[in-house]
Amino acid sequence: MYVRDDVKKRLCEVRRLIFDFDGVLIQSLHSFRKNIIKVVDYYFLEILGLKGRPHLLIDLEDVQRFKDTGWFNNDWNLTYAAILYHLSTVFRKLVENGVYEKVKRKLQKLEFTNLRDFLLELKTIGIELNRRNISVDDLATDKKSSKFGLESFLELCESGDPEHIKRALVRFFPEPRVKNLELASKMIPYDVYRPDLLRRLFEESFLGGKLFRKFYQETPFFNFKESFMEREEFIPTSETLEVLVEKTGKLAIYSERSRKQAIYHLKRKGFLRYFEPEYLVFIEDISAREKELRRAGVKASLSKPDPTLFLELVKKCASKGFVAYVGDSVSDLLMVNNARKRGADNVYFFGVLSSSQYKERLTNRYMELGADIITYDVNELAVVFRDICGGG
């Protein structure tokens, strides 16, 4: 537990706590993070049909390395980046094997019209890759290389936005680099606003068939039986939430989780009563604002660490006193720092460690970037409030 000295003096002046959802209120280590691994494996092993073993392309440590950059709060973006990164190796292998032109002609004709036909087209491309002995093991080997390794890619990432991901990846593709990146992007359509493959696969895999049908009112295509979401457990106890509400008033949420999924969890646990409905911001709200900007001719990503909508929530839920954002990642802390740069000098960052496998590494990053409080989880945060501010 760490509490900065000057924060101790003003902690009791905090008038609102704003929570991230995943990793703070809900334990996501064994849900979203494992789903990222499952989706990357499924794409290469099942959809393309490459030979190899699971868990070689990305593991929990790799996911944490993505998160530690501060640019991959959105797990769709992270999964997209991981798949495109490995596709860059596929393209290099095609050039090395002298079959690039043949596969390129197939990719040039590739178009996403409907999921079933598109997956059949990808399967034929996978057959060609197998003929050339391009395997998952090859991709995993290159992940560790000094020139084209995953670490080299992550060092280039200046944002987790899909367009920035592509710019960072360009140098990993063979010449003509930009054209080849465009061809690779056709292999994994990703669009927040229209039907695509990336989001559809991710959501079906995460929710499982039953919950996918419930939340999306659609028949699942992949029909995964297992649901990572059903495994998720709440981190704070009702006693913890009672203490925090007593100290700061009803709670707020700023998260890139789906609103329907978050409310489902809160209602199921009976915790919705601790949160102020007007102070809940989710991915749908962020996407809607991005869509408004696009209509106005402005192409912008408002995902963390961008503080635009977060600042609006801060102004809305606490006109006086201090506000604290409780987050579990570097991107959460960067968002708070960016909010301060825009004049929000009344915002604290309280970092929790409960969702990270590498707690010492995350603690060090929190300290480097100026976290105000660091606790193991939200339950320990309630202890801090009781110890400093008194009461039950």
C-alpha positions as CSV (number, residue, x, y, z in Angstrom):
1,M,0.0,0.0,0.0
2,Y,1.3,3.5,-0.9
3,V,-0.3,6.8,-0.1
4,R,1.5,10.0,-1.1
5,D,1.9,12.3,1.9
6,D,0.1,15.3,0.4
7,V,-2.8,13.1,-0.6
8,K,-3.3,12.0,3.0
9,K,-4.1,15.6,4.0
10,R,-6.7,16.0,1.3
11,L,-8.2,12.5,0.9
12,C,-11.2,13.4,3.0
13,E,-12.0,16.2,0.5
14,V,-12.6,13.7,-2.3
15,R,-16.2,14.3,-3.4
16,R,-16.5,11.5,-6.1
17,L,-14.8,8.3,-6.9
18,I,-14.9,7.3,-10.6
19,F,-14.1,3.6,-11.3
20,D,-12.8,1.8,-14.3
21,F,-14.8,-1.4,-14.6
22,D,-12.6,-4.3,-15.8
23,G,-9.8,-5.1,-13.4
24,V,-11.1,-2.7,-10.8
25,L,-14.7,-3.7,-10.1
26,I,-14.5,-7.0,-12.0
27,Q,-11.6,-9.4,-12.1
28,S,-10.7,-9.5,-15.8
29,L,-7.4,-11.4,-15.6
30,H,-9.1,-14.7,-16.4
31,S,-11.7,-13.3,-18.7
32,F,-10.7,-10.6,-21.2
33,R,-7.0,-11.3,-21.1
34,K,-7.5,-15.0,-21.7
35,N,-10.0,-14.2,-24.4
36,I,-7.4,-12.2,-26.3
37,I,-5.2,-15.3,-26.3
38,K,-8.1,-17.5,-27.4
39,V,-9.1,-15.2,-30.3
40,V,-5.5,-14.9,-31.7
41,D,-5.1,-18.6,-31.5
42,Y,-8.5,-19.2,-33.1
43,Y,-7.7,-16.9,-36.0
44,F,-4.5,-18.6,-37.0
45,L,-5.2,-22.2,-35.9
46,E,-8.8,-22.5,-36.8
47,I,-9.8,-19.9,-39.4
48,L,-6.5,-19.9,-41.4
49,G,-5.9,-23.5,-40.3
50,L,-2.1,-23.2,-39.7
51,K,-0.3,-26.0,-38.0
52,G,1.0,-25.5,-34.6
53,R,0.2,-25.3,-30.9
54,P,-1.9,-22.9,-28.9
55,H,-0.5,-20.2,-26.6
56,L,2.6,-19.6,-28.7
57,L,1.6,-16.5,-30.5
58,I,0.5,-14.5,-27.4
59,D,0.4,-15.3,-23.7
60,L,-0.6,-13.4,-20.5
61,E,2.9,-11.9,-20.2
62,D,2.6,-10.5,-23.8
63,V,-0.8,-9.1,-23.0
64,Q,0.7,-7.3,-20.0
65,R,3.5,-5.9,-22.2
66,F,0.9,-4.5,-24.5
67,K,-0.9,-3.0,-21.5
68,D,2.3,-1.6,-20.0
69,T,2.8,0.7,-23.1
70,G,-0.3,2.6,-21.9
71,W,-1.8,2.5,-25.4
72,F,-3.9,-0.7,-25.4
73,N,-6.7,-0.3,-22.9
74,N,-9.2,-1.4,-25.6
75,D,-8.9,-5.2,-25.9
76,W,-10.4,-5.2,-29.5
77,N,-7.5,-2.9,-30.5
78,L,-5.0,-5.1,-28.7
79,T,-6.2,-8.2,-30.4
80,Y,-6.2,-6.5,-33.8
81,A,-2.6,-5.4,-33.2
82,A,-1.5,-8.9,-32.2
83,I,-3.1,-10.5,-35.3
84,L,-1.7,-7.9,-37.7
85,Y,1.7,-8.2,-36.1
86,H,1.8,-11.9,-36.8
87,L,0.4,-11.4,-40.3
88,S,3.5,-9.3,-41.0
89,T,5.6,-12.4,-40.4
90,V,3.4,-14.4,-42.8
91,F,4.1,-11.8,-45.5
92,R,7.8,-12.0,-44.9
93,K,7.7,-15.8,-45.1
94,L,5.8,-15.6,-48.4
95,V,8.5,-13.4,-49.9
96,E,11.3,-15.7,-48.5
97,N,9.6,-18.7,-50.0
98,G,9.1,-17.0,-53.4
99,V,5.3,-17.4,-53.5
100,Y,4.3,-13.9,-52.5
101,E,2.9,-13.0,-55.9
102,K,0.5,-16.0,-56.0
103,V,-0.9,-15.3,-52.6
104,K,-1.1,-11.6,-53.3
105,R,-3.4,-12.1,-56.2
106,K,-5.8,-14.0,-53.9
107,L,-5.7,-11.3,-51.3
108,Q,-6.4,-8.6,-53.8
109,K,-9.7,-10.2,-54.6
110,L,-10.6,-10.7,-50.9
111,E,-13.6,-8.7,-49.8
112,F,-15.8,-8.9,-46.7
113,T,-19.4,-9.2,-47.8
114,N,-20.7,-11.8,-45.3
115,L,-19.0,-13.8,-42.6
116,R,-19.6,-17.3,-44.0
117,D,-18.2,-16.6,-47.5
118,F,-15.3,-14.5,-46.1
119,L,-14.2,-17.3,-43.7
120,L,-14.2,-19.8,-46.7
121,E,-11.9,-17.4,-48.6
122,L,-9.6,-17.2,-45.6
123,K,-9.5,-21.0,-45.4
124,T,-8.3,-21.2,-49.0
125,I,-5.5,-18.7,-48.2
126,G,-4.6,-20.8,-45.2
127,I,-4.3,-23.9,-47.3
128,E,-1.8,-22.1,-49.5
129,L,0.2,-21.0,-46.4
130,N,0.2,-24.6,-45.2
131,R,1.5,-25.8,-48.6
132,R,4.5,-23.4,-48.1
133,N,5.1,-24.8,-44.5
134,I,4.3,-21.5,-42.8
135,S,3.3,-22.5,-39.3
136,V,2.4,-21.0,-36.0
137,D,5.8,-22.1,-34.8
138,D,7.4,-19.9,-37.4
139,L,5.4,-16.9,-36.3
140,A,6.3,-17.6,-32.6
141,T,10.0,-17.8,-33.4
142,D,10.0,-14.4,-35.1
143,K,8.2,-12.9,-32.1
144,K,11.5,-13.3,-30.2
145,S,13.8,-11.9,-32.9
146,S,15.8,-8.8,-32.3
147,K,14.7,-7.1,-35.6
148,F,11.1,-8.2,-36.0
149,G,10.3,-9.2,-32.4
150,L,7.2,-8.1,-30.5
151,E,9.2,-5.9,-28.2
152,S,10.4,-3.9,-31.3
153,F,6.8,-3.4,-32.4
154,L,5.6,-2.2,-29.0
155,E,8.4,0.3,-28.7
156,L,7.0,2.0,-31.9
157,C,3.4,2.2,-30.7
158,E,2.4,5.8,-29.9
159,S,-1.3,5.0,-29.7
160,G,-3.6,1.9,-29.5
161,D,-5.8,3.4,-32.2
162,P,-6.1,1.1,-35.3
163,E,-4.6,3.6,-37.6
164,H,-1.6,4.2,-35.3
165,I,-1.2,0.5,-35.0
166,K,-0.9,0.2,-38.8
167,R,1.7,3.0,-38.9
168,A,3.8,1.3,-36.3
169,L,3.6,-2.0,-38.2
170,V,4.5,-0.7,-41.7
171,R,8.2,-1.4,-41.2
172,F,7.6,-5.0,-40.3
173,F,6.1,-5.8,-43.7
174,P,8.1,-6.5,-46.8
175,E,8.1,-4.1,-49.7
176,P,5.9,-2.6,-50.9
177,R,5.2,-2.1,-47.2
178,V,2.1,0.1,-47.2
179,K,0.4,-2.0,-49.9
180,N,1.2,-5.2,-48.0
181,L,-0.2,-3.8,-44.8
182,E,-3.4,-2.9,-46.6
183,L,-3.6,-6.5,-47.9
184,A,-3.1,-7.9,-44.4
185,S,-5.8,-5.6,-43.0
186,K,-8.2,-7.2,-45.5
187,M,-7.6,-10.5,-43.8
188,I,-8.9,-9.3,-40.5
189,P,-11.7,-6.7,-41.0
190,Y,-12.1,-4.5,-38.0
191,D,-14.8,-1.8,-37.8
192,V,-16.5,-0.4,-34.7
193,Y,-19.5,0.8,-36.7
194,R,-20.2,-1.9,-39.3
195,P,-20.2,-5.7,-39.4
196,D,-16.6,-7.1,-39.2
197,L,-14.7,-10.2,-38.3
198,L,-12.5,-9.0,-35.4
199,R,-15.2,-7.7,-33.1
200,R,-17.6,-10.5,-33.9
201,L,-15.1,-13.2,-33.2
202,F,-14.0,-11.5,-30.0
203,E,-17.5,-10.9,-28.6
204,E,-18.8,-14.4,-29.4
205,S,-15.7,-16.0,-27.9
206,F,-15.9,-13.8,-24.8
207,L,-19.7,-14.1,-24.2
208,G,-20.3,-17.6,-25.4
209,G,-23.3,-18.4,-27.6
210,K,-26.0,-17.9,-24.9
211,L,-24.9,-14.4,-23.7
212,F,-24.0,-13.3,-27.3
213,R,-27.6,-13.9,-28.3
214,K,-28.9,-12.1,-25.2
215,F,-26.8,-8.9,-25.6
216,Y,-26.7,-8.7,-29.4
217,Q,-30.1,-10.2,-30.3
218,E,-28.4,-12.2,-33.0
219,T,-27.8,-15.8,-33.7
220,P,-24.2,-16.7,-32.9
221,F,-22.1,-17.7,-35.9
222,F,-19.2,-19.5,-34.1
223,N,-21.4,-20.6,-31.2
224,F,-18.8,-21.0,-28.5
225,K,-20.2,-22.8,-25.6
226,E,-17.8,-21.5,-23.0
227,S,-18.4,-18.0,-21.6
228,F,-15.5,-16.0,-20.1
229,M,-18.0,-13.4,-18.9
230,E,-19.8,-15.9,-16.8
231,R,-16.6,-16.6,-14.9
232,E,-16.0,-13.0,-13.9
233,E,-16.3,-12.2,-10.2
234,F,-16.7,-8.9,-8.4
235,I,-13.7,-7.6,-6.6
236,P,-15.2,-5.2,-4.0
237,T,-17.5,-6.5,-1.3
238,S,-20.8,-4.8,-0.4
239,E,-19.1,-3.6,2.8
240,T,-16.4,-1.9,0.8
241,L,-18.9,-0.1,-1.5
242,E,-20.9,1.0,1.6
243,V,-17.8,2.6,3.1
244,L,-16.8,4.4,-0.2
245,V,-20.4,5.7,-0.8
246,E,-20.5,7.0,2.8
247,K,-17.2,8.8,2.3
248,T,-17.6,10.2,-1.3
249,G,-21.3,9.8,-2.3
250,K,-22.7,7.6,-5.0
251,L,-20.0,6.1,-7.3
252,A,-19.3,6.8,-11.0
253,I,-17.8,4.6,-13.8
254,Y,-15.7,5.5,-16.8
255,S,-14.9,2.4,-18.7
256,E,-14.5,1.0,-22.2
257,R,-16.7,-2.0,-21.2
258,S,-20.0,-2.5,-22.9
259,R,-22.8,-0.8,-20.9
260,K,-25.1,-3.8,-21.2
261,Q,-22.5,-6.2,-19.9
262,A,-21.5,-3.9,-17.0
263,I,-25.1,-3.3,-15.9
264,Y,-25.8,-7.0,-16.2
265,H,-23.0,-7.7,-13.7
266,L,-24.1,-4.8,-11.3
267,K,-27.7,-6.0,-11.3
268,R,-26.8,-9.6,-10.8
269,K,-24.7,-8.8,-7.8
270,G,-27.2,-6.2,-6.4
271,F,-24.6,-3.5,-6.6
272,L,-26.3,-1.1,-9.0
273,R,-27.7,0.9,-6.1
274,Y,-24.2,2.1,-5.2
275,F,-23.8,3.9,-8.5
276,E,-25.3,7.1,-9.8
277,P,-27.0,6.4,-13.2
278,E,-26.1,9.8,-14.6
279,Y,-22.4,9.2,-13.9
280,L,-21.9,6.0,-15.9
281,V,-19.8,6.3,-19.1
282,F,-19.1,3.2,-21.3
283,I,-17.8,2.3,-24.7
284,E,-21.1,3.0,-26.4
285,D,-20.8,6.6,-25.2
286,I,-17.2,6.9,-26.4
287,S,-18.1,5.4,-29.8
288,A,-21.1,7.6,-30.2
289,R,-18.9,10.7,-29.7
290,E,-16.3,9.5,-32.2
291,K,-19.1,8.9,-34.7
292,E,-20.3,12.5,-34.2
293,L,-16.8,13.8,-34.8
294,R,-16.5,11.7,-38.0
295,R,-19.7,13.2,-39.3
296,A,-18.2,16.6,-38.7
297,G,-15.1,15.5,-40.7
298,V,-12.9,14.9,-37.6
299,K,-11.3,11.4,-37.3
300,A,-10.3,11.0,-33.7
301,S,-9.9,8.2,-31.2
302,L,-11.3,9.0,-27.8
303,S,-10.2,5.7,-26.2
304,K,-7.9,5.9,-23.2
305,P,-5.6,7.7,-22.6
306,D,-7.5,10.4,-24.3
307,P,-9.3,12.4,-21.5
308,T,-12.0,14.2,-23.5
309,L,-15.1,12.4,-22.2
310,F,-13.5,11.7,-18.9
311,L,-13.1,15.5,-18.3
312,E,-16.8,16.0,-19.1
313,L,-17.7,13.4,-16.5
314,V,-15.4,15.0,-13.9
315,K,-17.1,18.4,-14.4
316,K,-20.5,16.8,-14.3
317,C,-20.1,14.8,-11.1
318,A,-18.0,17.0,-8.9
319,S,-18.1,20.8,-9.2
320,K,-16.3,21.2,-5.9
321,G,-13.6,19.3,-4.1
322,F,-11.4,16.5,-5.4
323,V,-12.2,13.6,-7.8
324,A,-10.3,10.3,-7.9
325,Y,-10.2,7.9,-10.7
326,V,-9.6,4.3,-9.7
327,G,-7.8,2.4,-12.4
328,D,-5.8,-0.8,-13.0
329,S,-3.5,0.1,-15.9
330,V,-0.9,2.5,-17.2
331,S,-3.4,3.9,-19.8
332,D,-5.7,4.8,-16.9
333,L,-3.0,6.8,-15.2
334,L,-1.9,8.4,-18.5
335,M,-5.5,9.5,-19.0
336,V,-5.6,11.2,-15.6
337,N,-2.2,12.9,-16.4
338,N,-3.6,14.1,-19.7
339,A,-6.7,15.5,-17.9
340,R,-4.4,17.4,-15.6
341,K,-2.5,18.8,-18.6
342,R,-5.9,20.2,-19.7
343,G,-6.5,22.0,-16.4
344,A,-8.1,19.3,-14.2
345,D,-5.9,19.8,-11.2
346,N,-8.5,18.4,-8.8
347,V,-8.2,14.8,-10.1
348,Y,-6.3,12.1,-8.3
349,F,-5.3,8.6,-9.6
350,F,-5.7,5.6,-7.3
351,G,-4.1,2.6,-8.9
352,V,-5.0,-1.0,-8.0
353,L,-2.9,-4.1,-8.7
354,S,-5.4,-6.9,-8.5
355,S,-5.8,-7.5,-12.3
356,S,-2.0,-7.7,-13.0
357,Q,0.1,-10.8,-12.9
358,Y,3.2,-8.6,-12.7
359,K,2.4,-6.5,-9.6
360,E,5.9,-5.3,-8.9
361,R,6.4,-4.1,-12.5
362,L,3.0,-2.3,-12.5
363,T,3.8,-0.7,-9.1
364,N,7.0,0.7,-10.5
365,R,5.2,2.1,-13.6
366,Y,2.6,3.7,-11.3
367,M,5.3,5.3,-9.2
368,E,7.2,6.6,-12.3
369,L,4.1,8.2,-13.6
370,G,2.9,9.8,-10.4
371,A,0.1,7.7,-8.9
372,D,-1.4,9.2,-5.8
373,I,-2.4,6.0,-4.0
374,I,-1.5,2.4,-4.8
375,T,-3.5,-0.5,-3.2
376,Y,-3.8,-4.2,-3.9
377,D,-7.5,-3.8,-4.7
378,V,-10.6,-1.7,-4.1
379,N,-11.2,-3.4,-0.8
380,E,-7.9,-2.1,0.5
381,L,-8.8,1.4,-0.7
382,A,-11.8,1.4,1.6
383,V,-9.4,0.6,4.5
384,V,-7.3,3.7,3.5
385,F,-10.4,5.9,3.6
386,R,-11.4,4.5,7.1
387,D,-7.9,4.9,8.5
388,I,-7.4,8.5,7.3
389,C,-11.0,9.8,7.3
390,G,-12.3,7.8,10.3
391,G,-15.8,6.4,10.6
392,G,-17.1,2.9,10.0
